[in-house]
């Protein structure tokens, strides 16, 4: 089956799943709109290696959707390391931005879904990533101008799996939480959406 046919079927399925009385669609970025999780794993590994710690990139899949400092805390627990979460986050962001971000590819059926929905519903992106990186990622994907609200790491006191980021996005859009539909690829994002009183779709399970 060709990639175009697969993307077409996935888009059709995602469109059917997202039908309903919604006023806003809220998308995660990394792993949902952007096919860049492999690059993110490499940057985690690279920062850890700088300090002599070899980590299994699979740990990043376990905690997909958590803010980077929270992932670093989990790495510290697993490897008995002593990374400063904020310093680690800054170093990771630097490597990702300088070496990987321009190579970002879309998860095409999700980006196509956003493109088809823009102008019909309100559009927000809610990410645990740094604003600079998320903004540039959306620019590389060609959809930055369609995103009305962007909520990133540090914009709320608590990140995913807490509801705060999604509730902030809904408030900025002026849309009630139960009129928002969330698109995610990780369990922390799903937990955050449920805690915010929003329905959700796991794009990796479409």
N, C-alpha and C positions, 0 to 999 in steps of 0.2 A: 504494500500500500504506500502510495507516495506521501511525502510530508504534507503537501497541500491538501490532500484528501483527509489525512489525519487531523490537520488543523481545522479544516472545515467541519468535520464531524464533532470535534471538541467544542468549537464555537457554537454550533447548533445546540449541543447539549447544555452548554453554559447558559445560552440565551433562554432555553426552556426552563432551566432551574431558577433563573433569576426573574421570571415573570411574577408579577404581584403588585400590590398597591404600595410600591416604594417611591420615595421622593429623592433618595440619595444612594449612590453606590460608593462604598469606601474600600479602596484597594490597598493591600500591603504592597511594598515595592520589591525588595529582594526575594527572589524565589516565586513571586506571584506575577508581577509585570516583567521583571528583569531576570533573564536566565544567567545569573551571576553567582550562584551559590558556590560553584567550584572555585571561582576566584576568591571569594570571601574565605573559604577554607584554607586556601594557599596563603592568604595574608595572616590568618591566625597562626598557622604553622611557622611562617617566616619570623614573626615577632617573637614567638616562643623560642625558636632556634637561636635567636640573637643572645638569649640568656641561658643557653645550654639545656633547654628543656624540649624534648621531642614528644609531641602530642599526636594522638590519632585523630585525623580530621573528622572521623565519624562522630566525635563528641559534638561537633557543630550541628550535625543533623538532629541530635537529641534535643538541643536547646534552640532550634530554629525559631526565630520570632522574638526571643528575649533581647533586651537591650544589651549591647556589647559588654558593658561592665558586669552585668549579671552573668553572662557567659564566662567571663574571665574568673569570676568567683567560683563557678562550677569547675573550671579548669584547675584552679588552686586546690579545691577539695580533692579532685581526682588524682592530681599529680603531686600533691603536697608542695606545690610551688608557692612563691610569694610575689606574684605579679601585682603591681599597683593597677587596679582596674582602669583608672582614668588615664594613666600614662600609657598603658597597653592600648587603650582605645585610640589615643592620639597617634601612636606609632602605626597602628593598623590602618587608620584612616589615611595617613600619609602614603603608605605603600599602595593601598588600593587606588587612591586618587591618581597617583603618579604613574602606576604601572598597568592598571587593569581597566579603569572605568571607561576609557574610550573604546574598548573592545566589547562592551556590553551588548548582548543580543536580546531581543524581545522574546518573551513567552507569547508567541504570536496570537494564539486564540484569545488570550486574556487582554492583550493590547487591542486587538480588533474589537473585543467586547466593549472596552472603554471608548474606543473611537465611535462605535455605533451608538453608544449611550449618551455621549456628550451632547448637550443641547436639549436633551429630552429629560434628563435627571441631573441633579447636582452631583458633582464629582469631587471626591476627596482622596488623598493618599495618606495613610497612617503607617509610619515606619518606625522601627527601633533604631534605625541608622542615623548617622550624623546628617544634619540638614544640607551641608555643602555637598556631600556625596549623593544624597538622595535627589537633590535638585539637579545636579549634573547628570545623574542617571536618567532622569525623566527627559532632560534635554537631548541626550544621546538617542533615546527611544523616540523622540519627536512628539512627545505628548505633554510637555511641561505647560504649554499654554492652555491646555484643556482642564488642568487641575485647579480647581477653585480654592481648595484649602489643603495645606500640607502640614501635618503634625509629625514631628520627628523627636528623636532622643533629646531629653532635656526640656521639652515644651510643657511637660506635666511633671508633677512631683513623683508620680509612679508610672512606670511603663507597663507594657504587656508582661504578665497576664492580667494585670489590673485593668479596669475598664476606662481609666482616666483618659488615655489618648483618643479612644473612639468617642467618648462623651464630649471631649473638647472639640473634635472635628464636627460632630453633630451640632453643637452649640454655635460654632462659627458659621456653619451653613444655615442655621436657623431651622433645622429639621429635627423633629422628635426622634429619639432613639429607635422606637419601634417602626419607624418609616425608613430606616437605613438598612441596607444589606451589605454585609462584609464579605470580601474575597480574600482568602488567606491560604497559606501553604504549611502552617505550623500550628501545633497544639497550643502554645501560649497565646497566639492570636485568636484562636477559637475560644479559649477560656475568657479572654478579654472581651470579645464580642458578646458572649453569653452573659457575662457579668454586667455589660452595658445594656442588656435587654434588646440586643439586636440579633437578627437571624444571620446566618453565615453559610458560605459555601467553601469547601476545601477544593481548591482548583486542581490539586494533584490527585483528587479522587473522582474527577469528572469522567 
